[in-house]
Amino acid sequence: MKTKLLLTLTFVLGFSYYHWAQQASLSNNPEPEFPYVEVIITQEKVWLMPDEQPVANVPVKVINAAGEIILQKNFCSESKEWSLDVSGLPSGKYKIQVGATQTEYLEKQGKRKLL
């Protein structure tokens, strides 16, 4: 009984230390961490909903197929509206880069004419 208790305690403490050590090594990373942002894409707007609050600074870039930055905006907790207006972009494929690691895609379609 004492052996099981001792092994369980050792496992829990070892796991806690491992988790702490991983977090400590990640916190020494000089690159800023960005929260995950839920992205809703329509033909008119790109809506951003951060997973956590407050948010210090989340850079967002819209990049065309040639690799050129078409739109760029920084969002933070003080931002009133978390969206980008993409209604004026021409038809084509775009990459939306949120922070340093999150990438979403937009395929802008031309307007359809009604008969």
Secondary structure as UniProt FT lines:
FT   HELIX           2..27
FT   STRAND          37..41
FT   STRAND          45..50
FT   STRAND          58..64
FT   TURN            65..66
FT   STRAND          69..75
FT   TURN            77..78
FT   STRAND          83..85
FT   TURN            87..88
FT   STRAND          92..98
FT   TURN            99..101
FT   STRAND          102..108
//
